[in-house]
Amino acid sequence: MPNSRSAKKRLRQSENRNERNRQRRSQLRNAVRQVREAASAEDGLQAYQSAERLLDRAAQKHLLHPNAAARTKSRLRKHVATLG
């Protein structure tokens, strides 16, 4: 356990960031899953656009490596192209 005031504050900040990152990561995974489970090209395209924004945002916030976000977007784009 932290003893100094600054260490206690760092612990609080860390816990808040961890919770926020957990929520963002879960939201991102759900969005990617929706694209993969889309039945039609129209549904897939809408889900892809939503997931693309979340992936870009995650890369910007260093939740994901930028190359990992780009790779995921590319694979999802290919999947959506096969739907329609």
MDTraj code that builds the backbone (N, CA, C; nanometers):
import mdtraj as md
import numpy as np

residues = "MET PRO ASN SER ARG SER ALA LYS LYS ARG LEU ARG GLN SER GLU ASN ARG ASN GLU ARG ASN ARG GLN ARG ARG SER GLN LEU ARG ASN ALA VAL ARG GLN VAL ARG GLU ALA ALA SER ALA GLU ASP GLY LEU GLN ALA TYR GLN SER ALA GLU ARG LEU LEU ASP ARG ALA ALA GLN LYS HIS LEU LEU HIS PRO ASN ALA ALA ALA ARG THR LYS SER ARG LEU ARG LYS HIS VAL ALA THR LEU GLY".split()
xyz = np.array([
    [0.0840, -0.1189, 0.0000],
    [0.0000, 0.0000, 0.0000],
    [0.0880, 0.1246, 0.0000],
    [0.0423, 0.2267, -0.0692],
    [0.1215, 0.3504, -0.0743],
    [0.1179, 0.4231, 0.0594],
    [0.2271, 0.4893, 0.0898],
    [0.2355, 0.5621, 0.2164],
    [0.2256, 0.7122, 0.1965],
    [0.2931, 0.7641, 0.0966],
    [0.2931, 0.9090, 0.0769],
    [0.1660, 0.9541, 0.0046],
    [0.1362, 1.0821, 0.0178],
    [0.0168, 1.1375, -0.0464],
    [0.0245, 1.1234, -0.1978],
    [0.1428, 1.1486, -0.2522],
    [0.1576, 1.1424, -0.3983],
    [0.1413, 0.9986, -0.4484],
    [0.1898, 0.9027, -0.3700],
    [0.1749, 0.7622, -0.4098],
    [0.0286, 0.7198, -0.4028],
    [-0.0440, 0.7706, -0.3041],
    [-0.1864, 0.7396, -0.2939],
    [-0.2631, 0.7968, -0.4128],
    [-0.2251, 0.9179, -0.4513],
    [-0.2902, 0.9806, -0.5665],
    [-0.2596, 0.9015, -0.6934],
    [-0.1350, 0.8599, -0.7100],
    [-0.0981, 0.7807, -0.8281],
    [-0.1784, 0.6509, -0.8326],
    [-0.2007, 0.5889, -0.7175],
    [-0.2793, 0.4666, -0.7119],
    [-0.4229, 0.4925, -0.7566],
    [-0.4820, 0.6026, -0.7061],
    [-0.6184, 0.6376, -0.7477],
    [-0.6248, 0.6625, -0.8980],
    [-0.5284, 0.7360, -0.9511],
    [-0.5269, 0.7654, -1.0942],
    [-0.5118, 0.6375, -1.1754],
    [-0.4268, 0.5504, -1.1286],
    [-0.4034, 0.4242, -1.1983],
    [-0.5296, 0.3387, -1.2004],
    [-0.5989, 0.3324, -1.0874],
    [-0.7224, 0.2537, -1.0826],
    [-0.8282, 0.3106, -1.1765],
    [-0.8383, 0.4430, -1.1808],
    [-0.9341, 0.5067, -1.2712],
    [-0.9006, 0.4783, -1.4173],
    [-0.7731, 0.4882, -1.4509],
    [-0.7309, 0.4611, -1.5888],
    [-0.7556, 0.3159, -1.6265],
    [-0.7261, 0.2252, -1.5332],
    [-0.7475, 0.0834, -1.5604],
    [-0.8939, 0.0547, -1.5881],
    [-0.9825, 0.1146, -1.5099],
    [-1.1259, 0.0943, -1.5295],
    [-1.1712, 0.1512, -1.6642],
    [-1.1243, 0.2706, -1.6955],
    [-1.1603, 0.3347, -1.8216],
    [-1.1092, 0.2516, -1.9402],
    [-0.9851, 0.2045, -1.9308],
    [-0.9284, 0.1238, -2.0386],
    [-1.0021, -0.0084, -2.0535],
    [-1.0449, -0.0667, -1.9423],
    [-1.1195, -0.1926, -1.9468],
    [-1.2510, -0.1719, -2.0206],
    [-1.3179, -0.0617, -1.9926],
    [-1.4445, -0.0317, -2.0603],
    [-1.4227, -0.0085, -2.2092],
    [-1.3194, 0.0692, -2.2436],
    [-1.2916, 0.0980, -2.3850],
    [-1.2553, -0.0287, -2.4610],
    [-1.1745, -0.1144, -2.3984],
    [-1.1329, -0.2381, -2.4642],
    [-1.2535, -0.3292, -2.4874],
    [-1.3418, -0.3365, -2.3894],
    [-1.4619, -0.4181, -2.4025],
    [-1.5517, -0.3638, -2.5133],
    [-1.5697, -0.2335, -2.5173],
    [-1.6517, -0.1698, -2.6204],
    [-1.5917, -0.1968, -2.7589],
    [-1.4602, -0.1901, -2.7684],
    [-1.3907, -0.2141, -2.8944],
    [-1.4100, -0.3587, -2.9402],
    [-1.3931, -0.4529, -2.8487],
    [-1.4096, -0.5940, -2.8846],
    [-1.5525, -0.6244, -2.9281],
    [-1.6503, -0.5636, -2.8611],
    [-1.7896, -0.5831, -2.9001],
    [-1.8155, -0.5286, -3.0393],
    [-1.7568, -0.4136, -3.0711],
    [-1.7762, -0.3534, -3.2026],
    [-1.7161, -0.4422, -3.3109],
    [-1.5985, -0.4961, -3.2862],
    [-1.5336, -0.5849, -3.3838],
    [-1.6154, -0.7128, -3.4011],
    [-1.6685, -0.7646, -3.2920],
    [-1.7514, -0.8854, -3.2978],
    [-1.8778, -0.8601, -3.3798],
    [-1.9364, -0.7423, -3.3655],
    [-2.0567, -0.7102, -3.4425],
    [-2.0289, -0.7085, -3.5920],
    [-1.9116, -0.6610, -3.6307],
    [-1.8759, -0.6609, -3.7730],
    [-1.8631, -0.8045, -3.8219],
    [-1.7957, -0.8880, -3.7451],
    [-1.7741, -1.0267, -3.7877],
    [-1.9032, -1.1064, -3.7928],
    [-2.0008, -1.0704, -3.7073],
    [-2.1259, -1.1453, -3.7023],
    [-2.2355, -1.0840, -3.7890],
    [-2.2036, -0.9780, -3.8620],
    [-2.3042, -0.9122, -3.9455],
    [-2.3515, -1.0075, -4.0545],
    [-2.4825, -1.0081, -4.0766],
    [-2.5415, -1.1006, -4.1738],
    [-2.5405, -1.0420, -4.3143],
    [-2.5658, -0.9121, -4.3268],
    [-2.5729, -0.8524, -4.4599],
    [-2.4611, -0.7492, -4.4775],
    [-2.4394, -0.7120, -4.6024],
    [-2.3344, -0.6151, -4.6319],
    [-2.3674, -0.4787, -4.5716],
    [-2.4956, -0.4428, -4.5727],
    [-2.5352, -0.3126, -4.5189],
    [-2.5104, -0.3061, -4.3688],
    [-2.5505, -0.4113, -4.2975],
    [-2.5265, -0.4160, -4.1531],
    [-2.3763, -0.4175, -4.1243],
    [-2.3033, -0.4928, -4.2046],
    [-2.1591, -0.5033, -4.1865],
    [-2.0897, -0.3705, -4.2077],
    [-2.1351, -0.2953, -4.3067],
    [-2.0735, -0.1664, -4.3350],
    [-2.0972, -0.0681, -4.2210],
    [-2.2192, -0.0650, -4.1696],
    [-2.2482, 0.0241, -4.0568],
    [-2.1671, -0.0154, -3.9338],
    [-2.1608, -0.1432, -3.9071],
    [-2.0835, -0.1910, -3.7919],
    [-1.9354, -0.1621, -3.8117],
    [-1.8877, -0.1760, -3.9364],
    [-1.7463, -0.1493, -3.9653],
    [-1.7124, -0.0030, -3.9406],
    [-1.7998, 0.0877, -3.9843],
    [-1.7726, 0.2298, -3.9662],
    [-1.7637, 0.2646, -3.8179],
    [-1.8497, 0.2053, -3.7390],
    [-1.8460, 0.2274, -3.5946],
    [-1.7169, 0.1703, -3.5350],
    [-1.6820, 0.0491, -3.5761],
    [-1.5612, -0.0155, -3.5236],
    [-1.4361, 0.0597, -3.5669],
    [-1.4374, 0.1120, -3.6888],
    [-1.3209, 0.1852, -3.7403],
    [-1.2919, 0.3075, -3.6527],
    [-1.3968, 0.3802, -3.6159],
    [-1.3783, 0.4968, -3.5293],
    [-1.3198, 0.4551, -3.3949],
    [-1.3735, 0.3462, -3.3384],
    [-1.3240, 0.3004, -3.2089],
    [-1.1791, 0.2528, -3.2177],
    [-1.1437, 0.1856, -3.3269],
    [-1.0060, 0.1381, -3.3442],
    [-0.9095, 0.2556, -3.3571],
    [-0.9486, 0.3565, -3.4352],
    [-0.8626, 0.4737, -3.4500],
    [-0.8440, 0.5443, -3.3163],
    [-0.9525, 0.5545, -3.2426],
    [-0.9472, 0.6213, -3.1127],
    [-0.8594, 0.5417, -3.0147],
    [-0.8726, 0.4097, -3.0176],
    [-0.7924, 0.3250, -2.9287],
    [-0.6439, 0.3379, -2.9609],
    [-0.6119, 0.3460, -3.0889],
    [-0.4716, 0.3623, -3.1283],
    [-0.4200, 0.4992, -3.0852],
    [-0.5041, 0.5997, -3.0985],
    [-0.4663, 0.7347, -3.0598],
    [-0.4419, 0.7438, -2.9098],
    [-0.5208, 0.6717, -2.8311],
    [-0.5095, 0.6736, -2.6851],
    [-0.4093, 0.5706, -2.6328],
    [-0.3380, 0.5026, -2.7230],
    [-0.2383, 0.4009, -2.6879],
    [-0.2988, 0.2822, -2.6151],
    [-0.4250, 0.2562, -2.6427],
    [-0.4888, 0.1359, -2.5900],
    [-0.4495, 0.0174, -2.6776],
    [-0.4264, 0.0447, -2.8042],
    [-0.3792, -0.0527, -2.9028],
    [-0.2600, 0.0075, -2.9745],
    [-0.1723, -0.0779, -3.0227],
    [-0.0644, -0.0297, -3.1081],
    [-0.1259, 0.0154, -3.2401],
    [-0.0785, 0.1253, -3.2972],
    [-0.1364, 0.1735, -3.4237],
    [-0.1356, 0.0701, -3.5353],
    [-0.0313, -0.0113, -3.5414],
    [-0.0263, -0.1148, -3.6453],
    [-0.1302, -0.2237, -3.6212],
    [-0.1560, -0.2545, -3.4947],
    [-0.2582, -0.3545, -3.4624],
    [-0.3961, -0.3034, -3.5015],
    [-0.4210, -0.1745, -3.4800],
    [-0.5487, -0.1157, -3.5190],
    [-0.5630, -0.1178, -3.6711],
    [-0.4574, -0.0829, -3.7421],
    [-0.4617, -0.0821, -3.8885],
    [-0.4829, -0.2230, -3.9429],
    [-0.4160, -0.3189, -3.8826],
    [-0.4300, -0.4573, -3.9269],
    [-0.5725, -0.5071, -3.9050],
    [-0.6303, -0.4746, -3.7908],
    [-0.7676, -0.5165, -3.7609],
    [-0.8653, -0.4515, -3.8566],
    [-0.8462, -0.3225, -3.8842],
    [-0.9346, -0.2520, -3.9776],
    [-0.9259, -0.3149, -4.1163],
    [-0.8063, -0.3487, -4.1577],
    [-0.7881, -0.4087, -4.2893],
    [-0.8594, -0.5431, -4.2996],
    [-0.8455, -0.6242, -4.1977],
    [-0.9101, -0.7557, -4.1988],
    [-1.0621, -0.7432, -4.1953],
    [-1.1113, -0.6466, -4.1166],
    [-1.2556, -0.6266, -4.1103],
    [-1.3086, -0.5764, -4.2445],
    [-1.2320, -0.4865, -4.3085],
    [-1.2731, -0.4331, -4.4391],
    [-1.2841, -0.5463, -4.5412],
    [-1.1879, -0.6375, -4.5401],
    [-1.1928, -0.7524, -4.6306],
    [-1.3142, -0.8386, -4.6018],
    [-1.3441, -0.8584, -4.4743],
    [-1.4592, -0.9408, -4.4363],
    [-1.5893, -0.8784, -4.4839],
    [-1.6026, -0.7472, -4.4684],
    [-1.7238, -0.6780, -4.5117],
    [-1.7376, -0.6871, -4.6631],
    [-1.6264, -0.6831, -4.7350],
    [-1.6312, -0.6928, -4.8810],
    [-1.6822, -0.8287, -4.9261],
    [-1.6565, -0.9311, -4.8497],
    [-1.7028, -1.0641, -4.8874],
    [-1.8512, -1.0831, -4.8585],
    [-1.9080, -0.9957, -4.7738],
    [-2.0497, -1.0104, -4.7393],
    [-2.1412, -0.9741, -4.8554],
    [-2.1020, -0.8744, -4.9317],
    [-2.1980, -0.8247, -5.0274],
    [-2.1671, -0.8500, -5.1675],
])
top = md.Topology()
chain = top.add_chain()
for i, resn in enumerate(residues, 1):
    res = top.add_residue(resn, chain, resSeq=i)
    for name in ("N", "CA", "C"):
        top.add_atom(name, md.element.get_by_symbol(name[0]), res)
traj = md.Trajectory(xyz[None], top)
